[in-house]
């Protein structure tokens, strides 16, 4: 994976996390939640976990070859 591709992917993930963060702030300001708001919140939680897994996979692909070169 080249630097530009990696940079673009990280930028996309950061933007999505910022959007999710903003939506979560609005959610937690509410005193009472409607069903659709709770479902949306759960979906955002799942998406954050997917993004985390994507970042971890990127790190493994990027770091493992570097570690083998050092040995």
PyMOL Python script that loads the backbone (N, CA, C, O; Angstrom):
from pymol import cmd

cmd.read_pdbstr("""\
ATOM      1  N   UNK A   1       0.857  -1.170   0.000  1.00  0.00           N
ATOM      2  CA  UNK A   1       0.000   0.000   0.000  1.00  0.00           C
ATOM      3  C   UNK A   1       0.901   1.229   0.000  1.00  0.00           C
ATOM      4  O   UNK A   1       1.768   1.374   0.861  1.00  0.00           O
ATOM      5  N   UNK A   2       0.689   2.110  -0.968  1.00  0.00           N
ATOM      6  CA  UNK A   2       1.531   3.296  -1.047  1.00  0.00           C
ATOM      7  C   UNK A   2       1.046   4.390  -0.089  1.00  0.00           C
ATOM      8  O   UNK A   2      -0.065   4.334   0.438  1.00  0.00           O
ATOM      9  N   UNK A   3       1.903   5.371   0.114  1.00  0.00           N
ATOM     10  CA  UNK A   3       1.626   6.419   1.091  1.00  0.00           C
ATOM     11  C   UNK A   3       0.357   7.191   0.750  1.00  0.00           C
ATOM     12  O   UNK A   3      -0.441   7.478   1.642  1.00  0.00           O
ATOM     13  N   UNK A   4       0.152   7.533  -0.517  1.00  0.00           N
ATOM     14  CA  UNK A   4      -1.025   8.325  -0.907  1.00  0.00           C
ATOM     15  C   UNK A   4      -2.313   7.560  -0.644  1.00  0.00           C
ATOM     16  O   UNK A   4      -3.295   8.128  -0.166  1.00  0.00           O
ATOM     17  N   UNK A   5      -2.305   6.280  -0.956  1.00  0.00           N
ATOM     18  CA  UNK A   5      -3.485   5.457  -0.707  1.00  0.00           C
ATOM     19  C   UNK A   5      -3.743   5.330   0.794  1.00  0.00           C
ATOM     20  O   UNK A   5      -4.879   5.444   1.255  1.00  0.00           O
ATOM     21  N   UNK A   6      -2.683   5.097   1.534  1.00  0.00           N
ATOM     22  CA  UNK A   6      -2.794   4.993   2.989  1.00  0.00           C
ATOM     23  C   UNK A   6      -3.301   6.304   3.592  1.00  0.00           C
ATOM     24  O   UNK A   6      -4.175   6.303   4.459  1.00  0.00           O
ATOM     25  N   UNK A   7      -2.750   7.406   3.128  1.00  0.00           N
ATOM     26  CA  UNK A   7      -3.147   8.727   3.622  1.00  0.00           C
ATOM     27  C   UNK A   7      -4.618   9.014   3.315  1.00  0.00           C
ATOM     28  O   UNK A   7      -5.343   9.535   4.162  1.00  0.00           O
ATOM     29  N   UNK A   8      -5.049   8.675   2.107  1.00  0.00           N
ATOM     30  CA  UNK A   8      -6.449   8.901   1.729  1.00  0.00           C
ATOM     31  C   UNK A   8      -7.386   8.054   2.577  1.00  0.00           C
ATOM     32  O   UNK A   8      -8.445   8.524   2.991  1.00  0.00           O
ATOM     33  N   UNK A   9      -7.005   6.815   2.838  1.00  0.00           N
ATOM     34  CA  UNK A   9      -7.836   5.931   3.651  1.00  0.00           C
ATOM     35  C   UNK A   9      -7.940   6.439   5.083  1.00  0.00           C
ATOM     36  O   UNK A   9      -9.023   6.453   5.667  1.00  0.00           O
ATOM     37  N   UNK A  10      -6.815   6.854   5.641  1.00  0.00           N
ATOM     38  CA  UNK A  10      -6.823   7.381   7.008  1.00  0.00           C
ATOM     39  C   UNK A  10      -7.653   8.666   7.078  1.00  0.00           C
ATOM     40  O   UNK A  10      -8.392   8.873   8.041  1.00  0.00           O
ATOM     41  N   UNK A  11      -7.536   9.525   6.072  1.00  0.00           N
ATOM     42  CA  UNK A  11      -8.327  10.758   6.043  1.00  0.00           C
ATOM     43  C   UNK A  11      -9.822  10.450   5.978  1.00  0.00           C
ATOM     44  O   UNK A  11     -10.624  11.101   6.646  1.00  0.00           O
ATOM     45  N   UNK A  12     -10.191   9.454   5.170  1.00  0.00           N
ATOM     46  CA  UNK A  12     -11.605   9.068   5.071  1.00  0.00           C
ATOM     47  C   UNK A  12     -12.114   8.539   6.406  1.00  0.00           C
ATOM     48  O   UNK A  12     -13.216   8.881   6.836  1.00  0.00           O
ATOM     49  N   UNK A  13     -11.316   7.712   7.056  1.00  0.00           N
ATOM     50  CA  UNK A  13     -11.724   7.144   8.343  1.00  0.00           C
ATOM     51  C   UNK A  13     -11.833   8.243   9.394  1.00  0.00           C
ATOM     52  O   UNK A  13     -12.774   8.248  10.188  1.00  0.00           O
ATOM     53  N   UNK A  14     -10.884   9.169   9.408  1.00  0.00           N
ATOM     54  CA  UNK A  14     -10.936  10.283  10.376  1.00  0.00           C
ATOM     55  C   UNK A  14     -12.183  11.127  10.169  1.00  0.00           C
ATOM     56  O   UNK A  14     -12.832  11.527  11.136  1.00  0.00           O
ATOM     57  N   UNK A  15     -12.525  11.402   8.907  1.00  0.00           N
ATOM     58  CA  UNK A  15     -13.723  12.196   8.611  1.00  0.00           C
ATOM     59  C   UNK A  15     -14.981  11.471   9.071  1.00  0.00           C
ATOM     60  O   UNK A  15     -15.890  12.087   9.627  1.00  0.00           O
ATOM     61  N   UNK A  16     -15.032  10.168   8.841  1.00  0.00           N
ATOM     62  CA  UNK A  16     -16.203   9.404   9.263  1.00  0.00           C
ATOM     63  C   UNK A  16     -16.308   9.350  10.783  1.00  0.00           C
ATOM     64  O   UNK A  16     -17.405   9.455  11.332  1.00  0.00           O
ATOM     65  N   UNK A  17     -15.179   9.188  11.465  1.00  0.00           N
ATOM     66  CA  UNK A  17     -15.197   9.187  12.928  1.00  0.00           C
ATOM     67  C   UNK A  17     -15.617  10.549  13.477  1.00  0.00           C
ATOM     68  O   UNK A  17     -16.321  10.614  14.485  1.00  0.00           O
ATOM     69  N   UNK A  18     -15.200  11.627  12.833  1.00  0.00           N
ATOM     70  CA  UNK A  18     -15.607  12.971  13.266  1.00  0.00           C
ATOM     71  C   UNK A  18     -17.123  13.150  13.114  1.00  0.00           C
ATOM     72  O   UNK A  18     -17.778  13.734  13.977  1.00  0.00           O
ATOM     73  N   UNK A  19     -17.666  12.641  12.006  1.00  0.00           N
ATOM     74  CA  UNK A  19     -19.115  12.723  11.790  1.00  0.00           C
ATOM     75  C   UNK A  19     -19.852  11.917  12.853  1.00  0.00           C
ATOM     76  O   UNK A  19     -20.840  12.387  13.417  1.00  0.00           O
ATOM     77  N   UNK A  20     -19.379  10.715  13.126  1.00  0.00           N
ATOM     78  CA  UNK A  20     -20.000   9.860  14.141  1.00  0.00           C
ATOM     79  C   UNK A  20     -19.915  10.526  15.510  1.00  0.00           C
ATOM     80  O   UNK A  20     -20.871  10.488  16.284  1.00  0.00           O
ATOM     81  N   UNK A  21     -18.777  11.131  15.803  1.00  0.00           N
ATOM     82  CA  UNK A  21     -18.602  11.826  17.078  1.00  0.00           C
ATOM     83  C   UNK A  21     -19.639  12.942  17.238  1.00  0.00           C
ATOM     84  O   UNK A  21     -20.247  13.082  18.299  1.00  0.00           O
ATOM     85  N   UNK A  22     -19.834  13.718  16.196  1.00  0.00           N
ATOM     86  CA  UNK A  22     -20.832  14.794  16.238  1.00  0.00           C
ATOM     87  C   UNK A  22     -22.240  14.260  16.458  1.00  0.00           C
ATOM     88  O   UNK A  22     -23.007  14.813  17.246  1.00  0.00           O
ATOM     89  N   UNK A  23     -22.572  13.183  15.758  1.00  0.00           N
ATOM     90  CA  UNK A  23     -23.894  12.587  15.931  1.00  0.00           C
ATOM     91  C   UNK A  23     -24.067  12.019  17.339  1.00  0.00           C
ATOM     92  O   UNK A  23     -25.149  12.108  17.919  1.00  0.00           O
ATOM     93  N   UNK A  24     -23.008  11.440  17.883  1.00  0.00           N
ATOM     94  CA  UNK A  24     -23.090  10.902  19.241  1.00  0.00           C
ATOM     95  C   UNK A  24     -23.249  12.011  20.277  1.00  0.00           C
ATOM     96  O   UNK A  24     -23.967  11.836  21.262  1.00  0.00           O
ATOM     97  N   UNK A  25     -22.591  13.144  20.067  1.00  0.00           N
ATOM     98  CA  UNK A  25     -22.767  14.273  20.990  1.00  0.00           C
ATOM     99  C   UNK A  25     -24.228  14.711  21.017  1.00  0.00           C
ATOM    100  O   UNK A  25     -24.783  14.958  22.087  1.00  0.00           O
ATOM    101  N   UNK A  26     -24.852  14.808  19.841  1.00  0.00           N
ATOM    102  CA  UNK A  26     -26.271  15.178  19.777  1.00  0.00           C
ATOM    103  C   UNK A  26     -27.129  14.124  20.481  1.00  0.00           C
ATOM    104  O   UNK A  26     -28.073  14.458  21.197  1.00  0.00           O
ATOM    105  N   UNK A  27     -26.796  12.869  20.274  1.00  0.00           N
ATOM    106  CA  UNK A  27     -27.557  11.771  20.880  1.00  0.00           C
ATOM    107  C   UNK A  27     -27.506  11.854  22.400  1.00  0.00           C
ATOM    108  O   UNK A  27     -28.533  11.713  23.064  1.00  0.00           O
ATOM    109  N   UNK A  28     -26.322  12.082  22.953  1.00  0.00           N
ATOM    110  CA  UNK A  28     -26.183  12.090  24.409  1.00  0.00           C
ATOM    111  C   UNK A  28     -26.751  13.361  25.052  1.00  0.00           C
ATOM    112  O   UNK A  28     -26.949  13.397  26.266  1.00  0.00           O
ATOM    113  N   UNK A  29     -27.013  14.394  24.261  1.00  0.00           N
ATOM    114  CA  UNK A  29     -27.647  15.598  24.796  1.00  0.00           C
ATOM    115  C   UNK A  29     -29.144  15.392  25.010  1.00  0.00           C
ATOM    116  O   UNK A  29     -29.775  16.143  25.754  1.00  0.00           O
ATOM    117  N   UNK A  30     -29.713  14.378  24.362  1.00  0.00           N
ATOM    118  CA  UNK A  30     -31.146  14.112  24.493  1.00  0.00           C
ATOM    119  C   UNK A  30     -31.460  13.529  25.862  1.00  0.00           C
ATOM    120  O   UNK A  30     -30.655  12.803  26.444  1.00  0.00           O
ATOM    121  N   UNK A  31     -32.636  13.857  26.361  1.00  0.00           N
ATOM    122  CA  UNK A  31     -33.074  13.299  27.644  1.00  0.00           C
ATOM    123  C   UNK A  31     -33.864  12.002  27.439  1.00  0.00           C
ATOM    124  O   UNK A  31     -33.812  11.091  28.265  1.00  0.00           O
ATOM    125  N   UNK A  32     -34.589  11.939  26.332  1.00  0.00           N
ATOM    126  CA  UNK A  32     -35.394  10.759  26.006  1.00  0.00           C
ATOM    127  C   UNK A  32     -35.059  10.343  24.584  1.00  0.00           C
ATOM    128  O   UNK A  32     -34.928  11.182  23.693  1.00  0.00           O
ATOM    129  N   UNK A  33     -34.921   9.049  24.381  1.00  0.00           N
ATOM    130  CA  UNK A  33     -34.530   8.536  23.073  1.00  0.00           C
ATOM    131  C   UNK A  33     -35.699   7.855  22.397  1.00  0.00           C
ATOM    132  O   UNK A  33     -36.434   7.085  23.015  1.00  0.00           O
ATOM    133  N   UNK A  34     -35.859   8.151  21.115  1.00  0.00           N
ATOM    134  CA  UNK A  34     -36.841   7.425  20.316  1.00  0.00           C
ATOM    135  C   UNK A  34     -36.177   6.132  19.839  1.00  0.00           C
ATOM    136  O   UNK A  34     -34.953   6.001  19.847  1.00  0.00           O
ATOM    137  N   UNK A  35     -37.005   5.195  19.430  1.00  0.00           N
ATOM    138  CA  UNK A  35     -36.477   3.899  18.979  1.00  0.00           C
ATOM    139  C   UNK A  35     -35.466   4.072  17.849  1.00  0.00           C
ATOM    140  O   UNK A  35     -34.397   3.464  17.873  1.00  0.00           O
ATOM    141  N   UNK A  36     -35.803   4.904  16.855  1.00  0.00           N
ATOM    142  CA  UNK A  36     -34.904   5.062  15.714  1.00  0.00           C
ATOM    143  C   UNK A  36     -33.579   5.709  16.136  1.00  0.00           C
ATOM    144  O   UNK A  36     -32.548   5.449  15.516  1.00  0.00           O
ATOM    145  N   UNK A  37     -33.590   6.547  17.180  1.00  0.00           N
ATOM    146  CA  UNK A  37     -32.353   7.160  17.663  1.00  0.00           C
ATOM    147  C   UNK A  37     -31.456   6.113  18.330  1.00  0.00           C
ATOM    148  O   UNK A  37     -30.235   6.137  18.171  1.00  0.00           O
ATOM    149  N   UNK A  38     -32.070   5.206  19.069  1.00  0.00           N
ATOM    150  CA  UNK A  38     -31.292   4.141  19.707  1.00  0.00           C
ATOM    151  C   UNK A  38     -30.708   3.184  18.663  1.00  0.00           C
ATOM    152  O   UNK A  38     -29.568   2.737  18.790  1.00  0.00           O
ATOM    153  N   UNK A  39     -31.497   2.877  17.636  1.00  0.00           N
ATOM    154  CA  UNK A  39     -31.005   2.007  16.564  1.00  0.00           C
ATOM    155  C   UNK A  39     -29.853   2.685  15.832  1.00  0.00           C
ATOM    156  O   UNK A  39     -28.843   2.045  15.541  1.00  0.00           O
ATOM    157  N   UNK A  40     -29.994   3.961  15.536  1.00  0.00           N
ATOM    158  CA  UNK A  40     -28.924   4.704  14.863  1.00  0.00           C
ATOM    159  C   UNK A  40     -27.652   4.721  15.705  1.00  0.00           C
ATOM    160  O   UNK A  40     -26.546   4.588  15.181  1.00  0.00           O
ATOM    161  N   UNK A  41     -27.821   4.886  16.999  1.00  0.00           N
ATOM    162  CA  UNK A  41     -26.663   4.891  17.894  1.00  0.00           C
ATOM    163  C   UNK A  41     -25.953   3.537  17.875  1.00  0.00           C
ATOM    164  O   UNK A  41     -24.725   3.474  17.814  1.00  0.00           O
ATOM    165  N   UNK A  42     -26.728   2.462  17.926  1.00  0.00           N
ATOM    166  CA  UNK A  42     -26.123   1.120  17.871  1.00  0.00           C
ATOM    167  C   UNK A  42     -25.406   0.897  16.543  1.00  0.00           C
ATOM    168  O   UNK A  42     -24.335   0.290  16.508  1.00  0.00           O
ATOM    169  N   UNK A  43     -25.993   1.385  15.453  1.00  0.00           N
ATOM    170  CA  UNK A  43     -25.351   1.244  14.143  1.00  0.00           C
ATOM    171  C   UNK A  43     -24.038   2.036  14.091  1.00  0.00           C
ATOM    172  O   UNK A  43     -23.059   1.584  13.497  1.00  0.00           O
ATOM    173  N   UNK A  44     -24.026   3.209  14.711  1.00  0.00           N
ATOM    174  CA  UNK A  44     -22.776   3.986  14.764  1.00  0.00           C
ATOM    175  C   UNK A  44     -21.721   3.253  15.576  1.00  0.00           C
ATOM    176  O   UNK A  44     -20.546   3.251  15.210  1.00  0.00           O
ATOM    177  N   UNK A  45     -22.133   2.626  16.681  1.00  0.00           N
ATOM    178  CA  UNK A  45     -21.188   1.850  17.478  1.00  0.00           C
ATOM    179  C   UNK A  45     -20.581   0.715  16.650  1.00  0.00           C
ATOM    180  O   UNK A  45     -19.373   0.479  16.693  1.00  0.00           O
ATOM    181  N   UNK A  46     -21.427   0.024  15.902  1.00  0.00           N
ATOM    182  CA  UNK A  46     -20.945  -1.062  15.055  1.00  0.00           C
ATOM    183  C   UNK A  46     -19.994  -0.538  13.989  1.00  0.00           C
ATOM    184  O   UNK A  46     -18.988  -1.177  13.681  1.00  0.00           O
ATOM    185  N   UNK A  47     -20.311   0.627  13.425  1.00  0.00           N
ATOM    186  CA  UNK A  47     -19.454   1.201  12.378  1.00  0.00           C
ATOM    187  C   UNK A  47     -18.083   1.577  12.940  1.00  0.00           C
ATOM    188  O   UNK A  47     -17.067   1.393  12.270  1.00  0.00           O
ATOM    189  N   UNK A  48     -18.052   2.099  14.160  1.00  0.00           N
ATOM    190  CA  UNK A  48     -16.770   2.431  14.788  1.00  0.00           C
ATOM    191  C   UNK A  48     -15.927   1.168  14.938  1.00  0.00           C
ATOM    192  O   UNK A  48     -14.720   1.203  14.700  1.00  0.00           O
ATOM    193  N   UNK A  49     -16.540   0.065  15.326  1.00  0.00           N
ATOM    194  CA  UNK A  49     -15.804  -1.197  15.448  1.00  0.00           C
ATOM    195  C   UNK A  49     -15.293  -1.674  14.087  1.00  0.00           C
ATOM    196  O   UNK A  49     -14.191  -2.215  13.993  1.00  0.00           O
ATOM    197  N   UNK A  50     -16.094  -1.474  13.031  1.00  0.00           N
ATOM    198  CA  UNK A  50     -15.650  -1.838  11.684  1.00  0.00           C
ATOM    199  C   UNK A  50     -14.451  -0.982  11.265  1.00  0.00           C
ATOM    200  O   UNK A  50     -13.493  -1.490  10.682  1.00  0.00           O
ATOM    201  N   UNK A  51     -14.510   0.310  11.564  1.00  0.00           N
ATOM    202  CA  UNK A  51     -13.400   1.199  11.219  1.00  0.00           C
ATOM    203  C   UNK A  51     -12.141   0.816  11.991  1.00  0.00           C
ATOM    204  O   UNK A  51     -11.037   0.857  11.448  1.00  0.00           O
ATOM    205  N   UNK A  52     -12.310   0.446  13.245  1.00  0.00           N
ATOM    206  CA  UNK A  52     -11.172   0.005  14.059  1.00  0.00           C
ATOM    207  C   UNK A  52     -10.540  -1.236  13.443  1.00  0.00           C
ATOM    208  O   UNK A  52      -9.316  -1.325  13.346  1.00  0.00           O
ATOM    209  N   UNK A  53     -11.357  -2.188  13.028  1.00  0.00           N
ATOM    210  CA  UNK A  53     -10.846  -3.408  12.406  1.00  0.00           C
ATOM    211  C   UNK A  53     -10.127  -3.082  11.094  1.00  0.00           C
ATOM    212  O   UNK A  53      -9.102  -3.687  10.779  1.00  0.00           O
ATOM    213  N   UNK A  54     -10.661  -2.134  10.337  1.00  0.00           N
ATOM    214  CA  UNK A  54     -10.022  -1.726   9.086  1.00  0.00           C
ATOM    215  C   UNK A  54      -8.642  -1.124   9.356  1.00  0.00           C
ATOM    216  O   UNK A  54      -7.680  -1.435   8.655  1.00  0.00           O
ATOM    217  N   UNK A  55      -8.547  -0.267  10.366  1.00  0.00           N
ATOM    218  CA  UNK A  55      -7.256   0.314  10.716  1.00  0.00           C
ATOM    219  C   UNK A  55      -6.273  -0.743  11.199  1.00  0.00           C
ATOM    220  O   UNK A  55      -5.098  -0.715  10.832  1.00  0.00           O
ATOM    221  N   UNK A  56      -6.746  -1.668  12.015  1.00  0.00           N
ATOM    222  CA  UNK A  56      -5.873  -2.743  12.499  1.00  0.00           C
ATOM    223  C   UNK A  56      -5.354  -3.591  11.344  1.00  0.00           C
ATOM    224  O   UNK A  56      -4.184  -3.973  11.333  1.00  0.00           O
ATOM    225  N   UNK A  57      -6.210  -3.887  10.377  1.00  0.00           N
ATOM    226  CA  UNK A  57      -5.793  -4.667   9.211  1.00  0.00           C
ATOM    227  C   UNK A  57      -4.752  -3.898   8.402  1.00  0.00           C
ATOM    228  O   UNK A  57      -3.784  -4.481   7.914  1.00  0.00           O
ATOM    229  N   UNK A  58      -4.951  -2.594   8.262  1.00  0.00           N
ATOM    230  CA  UNK A  58      -3.976  -1.773   7.540  1.00  0.00           C
ATOM    231  C   UNK A  58      -2.631  -1.786   8.256  1.00  0.00           C
ATOM    232  O   UNK A  58      -1.588  -1.904   7.613  1.00  0.00           O
ATOM    233  N   UNK A  59      -2.648  -1.668   9.564  1.00  0.00           N
ATOM    234  CA  UNK A  59      -1.406  -1.672  10.328  1.00  0.00           C
ATOM    235  C   UNK A  59      -0.682  -3.006  10.197  1.00  0.00           C
ATOM    236  O   UNK A  59       0.540  -3.041  10.056  1.00  0.00           O
ATOM    237  N   UNK A  60      -1.423  -4.089  10.244  1.00  0.00           N
ATOM    238  CA  UNK A  60      -0.803  -5.409  10.110  1.00  0.00           C
ATOM    239  C   UNK A  60      -0.161  -5.566   8.739  1.00  0.00           C
ATOM    240  O   UNK A  60       0.952  -6.080   8.629  1.00  0.00           O
ATOM    241  N   UNK A  61      -0.856  -5.128   7.694  1.00  0.00           N
ATOM    242  CA  UNK A  61      -0.297  -5.240   6.340  1.00  0.00           C
ATOM    243  C   UNK A  61       0.944  -4.368   6.197  1.00  0.00           C
ATOM    244  O   UNK A  61       1.896  -4.736   5.510  1.00  0.00           O
ATOM    245  N   UNK A  62       0.925  -3.214   6.847  1.00  0.00           N
ATOM    246  CA  UNK A  62       2.031  -2.271   6.710  1.00  0.00           C
ATOM    247  C   UNK A  62       3.199  -2.625   7.620  1.00  0.00           C
ATOM    248  O   UNK A  62       4.351  -2.485   7.210  1.00  0.00           O
ATOM    249  N   UNK A  63       2.934  -3.081   8.849  1.00  0.00           N
ATOM    250  CA  UNK A  63       3.998  -3.264   9.830  1.00  0.00           C
ATOM    251  C   UNK A  63       4.661  -4.632   9.788  1.00  0.00           C
ATOM    252  O   UNK A  63       5.856  -4.730  10.065  1.00  0.00           O
ATOM    253  N   UNK A  64       3.949  -5.665   9.461  1.00  0.00           N
ATOM    254  CA  UNK A  64       4.542  -7.000   9.494  1.00  0.00           C
ATOM    255  C   UNK A  64       5.727  -7.115   8.523  1.00  0.00           C
ATOM    256  O   UNK A  64       6.764  -7.650   8.916  1.00  0.00           O
ATOM    257  N   UNK A  65       5.620  -6.632   7.258  1.00  0.00           N
ATOM    258  CA  UNK A  65       6.790  -6.725   6.389  1.00  0.00           C
ATOM    259  C   UNK A  65       7.983  -5.949   6.930  1.00  0.00           C
ATOM    260  O   UNK A  65       9.120  -6.395   6.778  1.00  0.00           O
ATOM    261  N   UNK A  66       7.754  -4.803   7.555  1.00  0.00           N
ATOM    262  CA  UNK A  66       8.847  -4.017   8.125  1.00  0.00           C
ATOM    263  C   UNK A  66       9.530  -4.779   9.244  1.00  0.00           C
ATOM    264  O   UNK A  66      10.755  -4.729   9.358  1.00  0.00           O
ATOM    265  N   UNK A  67       8.773  -5.483  10.071  1.00  0.00           N
ATOM    266  CA  UNK A  67       9.352  -6.242  11.172  1.00  0.00           C
ATOM    267  C   UNK A  67      10.208  -7.380  10.635  1.00  0.00           C
ATOM    268  O   UNK A  67      11.270  -7.666  11.189  1.00  0.00           O
ATOM    269  N   UNK A  68       9.762  -8.033   9.564  1.00  0.00           N
ATOM    270  CA  UNK A  68      10.543  -9.150   9.039  1.00  0.00           C
ATOM    271  C   UNK A  68      11.854  -8.661   8.426  1.00  0.00           C
ATOM    272  O   UNK A  68      12.843  -9.393   8.429  1.00  0.00           O
ATOM    273  N   UNK A  69      11.877  -7.446   7.906  1.00  0.00           N
ATOM    274  CA  UNK A  69      13.094  -6.885   7.338  1.00  0.00           C
ATOM    275  C   UNK A  69      14.099  -6.598   8.440  1.00  0.00           C
ATOM    276  O   UNK A  69      15.304  -6.736   8.228  1.00  0.00           O
ATOM    277  N   UNK A  70      13.621  -6.198   9.618  1.00  0.00           N
ATOM    278  CA  UNK A  70      14.519  -5.852  10.719  1.00  0.00           C
ATOM    279  C   UNK A  70      15.190  -7.087  11.305  1.00  0.00           C
ATOM    280  O   UNK A  70      16.287  -6.972  11.852  1.00  0.00           O
ATOM    281  N   UNK A  71      14.574  -8.267  11.214  1.00  0.00           N
ATOM    282  CA  UNK A  71      15.144  -9.491  11.801  1.00  0.00           C
ATOM    283  C   UNK A  71      16.266 -10.044  10.985  1.00  0.00           C
ATOM    284  O   UNK A  71      16.847 -11.068  11.347  1.00  0.00           O
TER     285      UNK A  71
END
""", "prot")
cmd.dss("prot")
cmd.show_as("cartoon", "prot")
cmd.util.cbc("prot")
cmd.orient("prot")
